[in-house]
């Protein structure tokens, strides 16, 4: 998994030297990357919970599935 350090992909030039919209474009791309990672983690978590016979709050439960407490 990649590290998300604040200065890893931002250029070292002064803000006045950044082209208009460049920073916004970069932030939007980083946001999209993080949202994609969250979607992947959610899919993995759902798969693990299915394997354990558990469901997340708000989902229908199987009548014979054991409910595991979810940490807050």
Secondary structure as UniProt FT lines:
FT   TURN            6..7
FT   HELIX           15..17
FT   TURN            20..21
FT   HELIX           22..52
FT   TURN            57..58
FT   TURN            63..64
//
